[in-house]
Amino acid sequence: MGRITIVFRLLILTCCLLALGGFQHTLAAVDAKATEQQLQTLKKSIGELRTWLDSAKGQQSQLQKELKQSEIVVGETASKIRHVANKIDQTQTKLKQLEATRRQLLNSQHQQEQRLAHQIRAAYSIGRQEYLKVLLNQEQPDQVARALTYYGYFNRARTEQIEAYRETLTQLQTTEADIDQENQVLQQEKQQLEEKRAALSASKQKRQQVLLQLEGNIQNKDQELAKLLADRKRLEELLEAVKKTLAELKIPVSSAPITQLKGRLPWPAHGNIVRRFGSKDSASSASWNGVLIAASEGAEVTAVHSGRVVFADWLRGFGLLIIIDHGNGYMSLYGHNQTLYKETGDWVASNQVIASVGDSGGRKNAGLYFEIRHNGQPQNPQHWILTKK
């Protein structure tokens, strides 16, 4: 129903455009005031669409700025990750070098320990005797002092060597622990940076998706705006033509004006009303501008009042459609027909058969869509018909 409502807003335009293609008398049958109202509505739609486009393009610009900033930050984060990874590689290299040095020191210590053990065993077995011999050797007292000094140097050298190895190993272990701790800190920093990069990449991807969707919407709206601008131009040209020719058209006074028959007009088809005027469409929030009458396929459709056919053709949303101009700005519309018996420009009388009921325009079941309009404004058909359904 929403689509039907939109289509009908430019219905008079369609009718008159057909007339411009070779039916000058049809052009004269279009109500100028209704056309002008449609033009104002169209201008309003153009204004609203331009406002939306301005807002959307501003949002697009902001998203592009945010996307640019995201890409910069992602690049900087990747650079930091690379720097940290290089530092981790360097610490790993240091650890490997320290491990090799440690193994060398341990091996050297092991060899030294073996030599020291051998020396200690030898010193233990002969040391006391040599020491006593030196002390008891009274024949050479100067050698006693030298021997004692040598023994002292030797013992201190062995002690210092052992302590030096121990200190080296201690420093090595401390350095190794420090490097290992630094490596852990770097690994943690790298993990945090990786997580940050992943989050930034996800945010960047989301912005890209939103931007693509927005750009698609903008493109569609730009196309819609171009179409509306073209429609407005045609309407403005048409309005001038209508004003020039409308005065020349004189509808024969063969029956009373439709306004005098309000509440007494006949129904255009036999059947029950399944959609009433003003009811909401189930697929949208749009209201019905007419009524839908469930009728048998092929049943007769009759004019509710005399007038001139201003449109008789297929129209999207309505299928095979007939519109009759009854004068004074009043029109009646008959949609979803199976067959049209009248053509544009034909004069019809009240109760004259003009079409047969069908399901054209995409309906699942046969039925007649019926409207009455005054100066383009929908009227409740049940206020005009003789008996209520």
C-alpha positions in Angstrom: 0.0 0.0 0.0 2.9 2.3 0.7 4.1 1.8 -2.8 0.6 2.6 -4.2 0.5 5.8 -2.1 3.8 6.9 -3.6 2.8 6.1 -7.1 -0.5 7.9 -6.8 1.2 11.1 -5.7 2.6 11.4 -9.2 -0.4 9.9 -10.8 -1.7 13.1 -12.3 1.8 13.8 -13.7 1.7 10.4 -15.5 -1.7 11.0 -16.9 -0.7 14.4 -18.3 2.7 13.2 -19.6 0.8 10.6 -21.7 -1.4 13.4 -23.0 1.7 15.4 -24.0 2.8 12.4 -26.1 -0.1 12.9 -28.5 -3.4 13.3 -26.6 -3.8 17.0 -26.1 -7.4 16.6 -25.0 -6.2 14.4 -22.1 -3.9 17.1 -20.9 -6.8 19.4 -20.6 -8.6 17.0 -18.3 -6.0 17.2 -15.6 -6.8 19.5 -12.7 -4.3 22.4 -12.5 -4.7 23.0 -8.8 -4.0 19.3 -8.0 -1.0 19.4 -10.2 0.3 22.5 -8.5 -0.2 20.8 -5.1 1.8 17.8 -6.3 4.5 20.2 -7.4 4.7 21.7 -4.0 4.9 18.2 -2.4 7.6 17.3 -4.8 9.6 20.5 -3.9 9.2 19.6 -0.2 10.5 16.1 -0.9 13.5 17.5 -2.8 14.3 19.8 0.2 14.1 17.0 2.7 16.3 14.8 0.4 18.9 17.5 0.1 18.9 18.0 3.9 19.5 14.2 4.3 22.3 14.3 1.7 24.0 17.2 3.5 23.9 15.3 6.8 25.0 12.0 5.2 27.9 13.6 3.4 29.0 15.3 6.6 28.8 11.9 8.4 30.8 10.5 5.4 33.5 13.1 5.8 33.7 12.4 9.6 34.0 8.6 9.0 36.7 9.2 6.4 38.7 11.2 8.9 38.2 8.5 11.6 39.2 5.9 9.1 42.3 7.8 8.2 43.2 8.2 11.9 42.6 4.5 12.5 44.9 3.6 9.6 47.6 5.9 11.0 47.4 4.4 14.5 47.4 0.9 13.1 50.5 1.7 11.2 52.2 3.2 14.3 51.2 0.2 16.4 52.6 -2.2 13.7 55.9 -0.2 13.8 56.0 -0.5 17.6 55.4 -4.2 17.4 58.3 -4.6 14.9 60.6 -2.6 17.2 59.7 -4.7 20.2 60.1 -7.9 18.2 63.6 -6.7 17.2 64.4 -6.0 20.9 63.1 -9.5 21.8 65.4 -11.0 19.1 68.3 -9.1 20.6 67.7 -10.3 24.1 67.3 -13.8 22.9 70.7 -13.5 21.2 72.2 -12.1 24.5 70.7 -15.0 26.4 72.2 -17.5 23.9 75.6 -15.8 24.2 75.4 -15.7 28.0 74.4 -19.4 28.0 77.5 -20.2 25.9 79.7 -18.2 28.3 78.1 -19.9 31.3 78.8 -23.3 29.8 82.5 -22.3 29.1 82.9 -21.0 32.7 81.3 -24.1 34.2 83.6 -26.3 32.1 86.6 -24.2 33.1 85.4 -24.3 36.7 85.1 -28.0 36.5 88.6 -28.4 35.2 89.9 -26.0 37.8 88.1 -27.9 40.5 89.7 -31.1 39.3 93.2 -29.5 39.3 92.6 -27.9 42.7 91.4 -31.2 44.1 94.5 -32.9 42.8 96.7 -30.1 44.3 94.8 -30.3 47.6 95.3 -34.1 47.8 99.0 -33.7 47.0 99.4 -30.8 49.4 97.7 -32.9 52.1 99.9 -35.8 51.6 103.2 -34.0 51.4 102.4 -30.5 52.5 102.9 -31.2 56.2 106.3 -32.9 55.7 107.6 -30.2 53.3 106.4 -27.5 55.7 108.2 -29.2 58.6 111.3 -29.8 56.5 111.5 -26.1 55.7 111.0 -25.2 59.4 113.6 -27.6 60.6 116.1 -26.8 58.0 118.4 -24.6 60.2 121.2 -24.8 57.7 119.5 -22.4 55.3 117.4 -20.0 57.4 116.8 -17.5 54.4 115.2 -20.3 52.4 112.7 -20.9 55.2 111.3 -17.3 54.9 111.1 -17.6 51.1 109.4 -21.0 51.2 106.8 -19.8 53.7 106.2 -16.8 51.5 105.7 -19.0 48.4 103.4 -21.2 50.3 101.3 -18.2 51.3 101.3 -16.8 47.7 100.2 -20.2 46.4 97.4 -20.6 48.9 96.1 -17.1 48.3 96.3 -17.5 44.5 94.2 -20.7 44.7 91.7 -19.0 47.0 91.4 -15.9 44.8 91.0 -18.0 41.7 88.1 -20.0 43.3 86.5 -16.7 44.5 86.9 -15.2 41.1 85.1 -18.1 39.4 82.3 -17.9 42.0 81.9 -14.2 41.5 81.8 -14.6 37.7 79.2 -17.3 38.0 77.1 -15.1 40.3 77.3 -12.2 38.0 76.4 -14.4 35.1 73.4 -15.8 36.9 72.3 -12.2 37.8 72.7 -11.0 34.3 70.9 -14.0 32.9 68.0 -13.4 35.3 67.9 -9.7 34.3 67.8 -10.4 30.6 65.2 -13.1 31.2 63.0 -10.6 33.1 63.5 -8.0 30.3 62.5 -10.6 27.8 59.3 -11.4 29.7 58.4 -7.7 29.9 59.0 -7.3 26.1 56.9 -10.4 25.4 54.1 -8.9 27.5 54.4 -5.6 25.7 54.3 -7.3 22.4 51.2 -9.2 23.3 49.5 -6.0 24.4 50.5 -4.3 21.2 49.2 -7.3 19.2 45.8 -7.1 21.0 45.7 -3.3 20.4 46.4 -3.8 16.7 43.7 -6.5 16.5 41.2 -4.1 18.1 42.2 -1.2 15.9 41.9 -3.4 12.8 38.4 -4.5 13.8 37.4 -0.9 14.4 38.9 0.1 11.1 37.0 -2.7 9.3 33.8 -1.7 11.0 34.3 1.9 9.9 34.9 0.7 6.4 31.7 -1.2 6.3 29.7 1.7 7.7 31.3 4.0 5.2 30.6 1.7 2.3 27.0 1.4 3.3 26.7 5.1 3.7 28.3 5.8 0.3 25.8 3.3 -1.2 22.9 5.1 0.4 24.3 8.5 -0.7 24.6 7.2 -4.3 21.0 6.0 -4.2 19.8 9.3 -2.7 21.7 11.2 -5.3 20.0 9.2 -8.0 16.6 9.7 -6.3 17.3 13.5 -6.1 18.2 13.6 -9.8 15.0 11.8 -10.6 12.9 14.2 -8.4 14.6 17.2 -10.0 13.7 15.9 -13.4 10.1 15.2 -12.3 9.9 18.7 -10.9 11.0 20.2 -14.2 8.5 18.1 -16.1 5.8 19.1 -13.6 6.6 22.8 -13.9 6.4 22.6 -17.7 3.2 20.5 -17.5 1.6 23.0 -15.1 2.0 25.8 -17.6 0.5 23.7 -20.4 -2.4 22.7 -18.2 -3.2 26.2 -17.3 -3.3 27.2 -20.9 -5.6 24.3 -22.1 -7.8 23.6 -19.0 -10.0 26.6 -19.7 -10.7 25.3 -23.2 -12.1 22.0 -22.0 -15.9 22.0 -21.3 -17.4 18.8 -19.8 -20.9 18.2 -21.2 -23.6 18.8 -18.6 -25.5 15.5 -19.1 -26.0 14.8 -15.5 -25.9 16.4 -12.1 -22.6 17.4 -10.6 -21.0 14.7 -8.6 -21.2 16.8 -5.4 -25.0 16.7 -5.6 -24.9 12.9 -5.6 -22.7 12.5 -2.5 -23.9 9.5 -0.5 -26.0 8.2 -3.4 -23.4 7.0 -5.9 -23.5 3.3 -7.0 -20.7 0.9 -6.1 -18.3 0.2 -9.0 -18.3 -3.6 -8.4 -20.2 -6.2 -6.3 -18.3 -7.6 -3.4 -17.2 -7.1 0.2 -14.7 -4.5 1.3 -11.5 -6.2 2.5 -9.5 -3.0 3.0 -11.1 0.2 4.2 -10.1 3.8 3.7 -7.5 5.0 6.2 -6.6 1.5 7.4 -2.9 0.7 7.9 -1.1 -1.5 5.5 0.3 -4.6 7.1 3.7 -4.2 5.4 4.2 -0.6 6.2 2.7 2.3 8.2 1.1 3.8 5.2 -2.7 4.4 5.2 -5.0 3.2 2.4 -6.3 6.1 0.3 -9.2 4.0 -1.0 -11.0 0.7 -0.6 -10.3 -2.8 -1.9 -13.3 -4.7 -3.0 -13.1 -8.5 -3.2 -14.9 -9.4 -6.4 -15.0 -12.3 -8.8 -12.5 -12.3 -11.6 -14.0 -11.0 -14.8 -16.9 -9.3 -13.0 -18.1 -6.0 -14.4 -16.6 -2.7 -13.2 -18.8 0.3 -13.7 -18.3 4.1 -13.5 -19.8 5.7 -10.4 -20.5 8.9 -12.3 -20.3 10.3 -15.7 -17.0 11.9 -16.9 -14.1 11.5 -19.2 -11.4 8.9 -19.1 -8.1 10.6 -18.5 -6.0 7.5 -18.1 -6.4 3.9 -19.2 -3.2 1.8 -19.1 -1.0 -0.3 -16.9 0.6 1.5 -13.9 3.0 0.0 -11.4 1.2 -0.7 -8.1 -2.2 -0.5 -9.7 -2.0 -2.9 -12.7 -4.5 -2.1 -15.4 -6.0 1.2 -14.3 -8.7 3.6 -15.3 -9.1 7.2 -14.1 -12.2 9.2 -14.8 -12.4 13.0 -14.4 -15.8 14.1 -13.2 -15.1 17.8 -13.3 -14.7 20.4 -10.5 -11.5 18.7 -9.4 -13.2 15.3 -8.7 -11.7 12.0 -10.1 -12.4 8.3 -9.5 -9.8 5.6 -9.8 -10.3 1.9 -10.6 -7.3 -0.5 -10.3 -6.2 -4.1 -10.6 -8.5 -4.7 -13.6 -8.3 -7.7 -15.9 -9.5 -5.9 -19.0 -10.0 -2.2 -19.9 -13.0 -1.5 -22.1 -12.4 2.3 -22.4 -9.5 4.3 -23.7 -8.1 7.7 -22.8 -10.4 10.5 -24.0 -13.6 8.4 -23.9 -16.7 9.8 -22.3 -18.6 7.5 -20.0 -21.9 7.6 -18.3 -22.9 6.6 -14.8 -23.1 2.8 -14.3 -21.5 2.2 -17.7 -19.2 -0.8 -17.8 -15.6 0.4 -18.1 -13.5 -2.7 -17.2 -13.5 -6.2 -15.7 -12.3 -7.3 -12.2 -8.8 -8.9 -12.2 -5.6 -9.3 -10.2 -3.2 -7.2 -12.3 -0.4 -5.2 -10.6 0.8 -8.1 -8.5 -2.3 -9.0 -6.5 -2.7 -12.6 -5.3 -6.5 -12.5 -5.4 -8.9 -10.8 -7.7 -10.3 -7.5 -6.5 -11.0 -3.9 -7.4 -9.1 -1.0 -5.9 -11.3 2.1 -5.8 -10.6 5.8 -4.9 -12.3 9.1 -5.1 -10.1 12.3 -5.0 -10.9 16.0 -4.9 -8.1 18.3 -6.1 -5.7 15.4 -5.5 -6.8 14.7 -1.9 -8.1 11.2 -1.1 -11.8 11.1 -0.1 -13.5 8.3 1.9 -15.4 6.4 -0.8 -18.0 5.2 1.7 -19.1 8.7 2.2 -20.1 8.9 -1.4 -21.6 5.5 -2.1 -25.3 4.8 -1.8 -25.2 1.8 0.6 -22.3 0.7 2.9 -20.7 -2.6 2.3 
